[in-house]
Amino acid sequence: MDDFYIISDSKEELWDLLENIKNIAKEYGIYINEKKTKIMKLDKEFTYLQTRYFVSKTGHIEKRLKSKFINRMKRKLKRYKNLLNQKILSYKDVENCYKSWMGTFYKKMTRK
């Protein structure tokens, strides 16, 4: 995986870490995209790997799935239903796919 985030109390420390990461990446021939690299306060919501992160009023970092991600899974289940009706997929295959997805993301699913 090539995506990551670092949380720190100090912006200066983050800038130093970024420079160190760039140097290490250069040694391995890895390019870091400057347009996608951000150092920011955690007072705003941000998205990382299909998950929205934000700081709650109590100071905890909360994670929620993007609604587009959930809607995409709903569309996929509808396609699976059609494949199931055509006997291309078995019920067990569809069930395993859904359970795998739900097992990964159920803690991040909220509705308000």
C-alpha positions as CSV (number, residue, x, y, z in Angstrom):
1,M,0.0,0.0,0.0
2,D,1.4,3.4,-0.9
3,D,-1.0,5.6,1.0
4,F,-0.4,6.7,4.6
5,Y,-1.0,9.5,7.1
6,I,0.9,10.8,10.1
7,I,-0.7,12.7,13.0
8,S,1.4,15.0,15.2
9,D,1.1,17.9,17.5
10,S,3.6,20.0,15.6
11,K,3.5,21.1,11.9
12,E,7.3,21.6,12.0
13,E,7.8,17.9,12.9
14,L,5.5,16.9,10.0
15,W,7.5,19.0,7.5
16,D,10.7,17.4,8.8
17,L,9.1,14.0,8.5
18,L,7.9,14.8,4.9
19,E,11.5,15.7,3.9
20,N,12.8,12.5,5.4
21,I,10.1,10.5,3.6
22,K,11.0,12.2,0.3
23,N,14.7,11.3,0.8
24,I,13.9,7.7,1.6
25,A,11.5,7.4,-1.3
26,K,14.1,8.9,-3.7
27,E,16.6,6.2,-2.6
28,Y,14.1,3.5,-3.6
29,G,13.1,5.3,-6.8
30,I,9.6,6.2,-5.5
31,Y,7.9,9.4,-6.6
32,I,5.8,11.4,-4.1
33,N,3.1,13.5,-5.8
34,E,3.3,17.0,-4.3
35,K,-0.2,17.8,-5.4
36,K,-1.7,15.0,-3.3
37,T,0.5,15.5,-0.3
38,K,-1.1,17.6,2.4
39,I,-0.2,18.9,5.8
40,M,-3.2,20.3,7.5
41,K,-4.9,20.8,10.9
42,L,-7.4,18.1,11.9
43,D,-10.1,20.7,12.5
44,K,-11.5,19.9,9.0
45,E,-12.9,16.7,7.7
46,F,-10.7,14.7,5.3
47,T,-11.0,11.6,3.2
48,Y,-8.5,8.7,3.2
49,L,-9.0,5.4,1.5
50,Q,-12.8,5.8,1.1
51,T,-13.2,6.8,4.7
52,R,-14.1,10.3,6.0
53,Y,-12.1,11.3,9.1
54,F,-13.0,14.2,11.4
55,V,-12.5,15.2,15.0
56,S,-15.6,15.0,17.2
57,K,-16.5,17.6,19.8
58,T,-14.9,15.4,22.5
59,G,-11.6,15.3,20.6
60,H,-11.9,11.8,19.3
61,I,-11.1,11.0,15.6
62,E,-14.2,9.5,14.1
63,K,-14.4,7.5,10.9
64,R,-17.3,7.2,8.5
65,L,-17.7,5.6,5.1
66,K,-18.4,7.9,2.2
67,S,-22.0,7.5,1.0
68,K,-20.8,6.9,-2.6
69,F,-18.9,3.8,-1.3
70,I,-22.1,2.4,0.2
71,N,-24.2,3.2,-2.8
72,R,-21.7,1.4,-5.0
73,M,-22.0,-1.7,-2.9
74,K,-25.8,-1.5,-3.2
75,R,-25.5,-1.4,-7.0
76,K,-23.1,-4.3,-7.0
77,L,-25.5,-6.4,-4.9
78,K,-28.2,-5.6,-7.5
79,R,-25.9,-6.9,-10.2
80,Y,-25.1,-10.0,-8.1
81,K,-28.9,-10.6,-7.9
82,N,-29.1,-10.6,-11.6
83,L,-26.1,-13.0,-11.9
84,L,-27.7,-15.2,-9.2
85,N,-31.0,-15.3,-11.2
86,Q,-29.1,-16.3,-14.3
87,K,-27.3,-19.0,-12.3
88,I,-23.9,-17.5,-13.1
89,L,-23.1,-17.0,-9.4
90,S,-24.2,-19.2,-6.5
91,Y,-25.9,-17.8,-3.5
92,K,-22.9,-18.7,-1.3
93,D,-20.6,-16.6,-3.6
94,V,-22.9,-13.6,-3.2
95,E,-23.2,-14.1,0.5
96,N,-19.4,-14.4,1.0
97,C,-18.8,-11.3,-1.0
98,Y,-21.3,-9.3,1.1
99,K,-20.1,-10.7,4.4
100,S,-16.5,-9.9,3.5
101,W,-17.4,-6.3,2.6
102,M,-19.6,-5.9,5.7
103,G,-17.0,-7.4,8.0
104,T,-14.4,-4.9,6.8
105,F,-16.6,-1.8,7.0
106,Y,-19.4,-2.4,9.5
107,K,-17.7,-0.3,12.3
108,K,-17.6,2.7,10.0
109,M,-21.2,2.5,8.9
110,T,-23.4,5.1,10.6
111,R,-26.6,6.8,9.8
112,K,-27.9,10.0,11.3
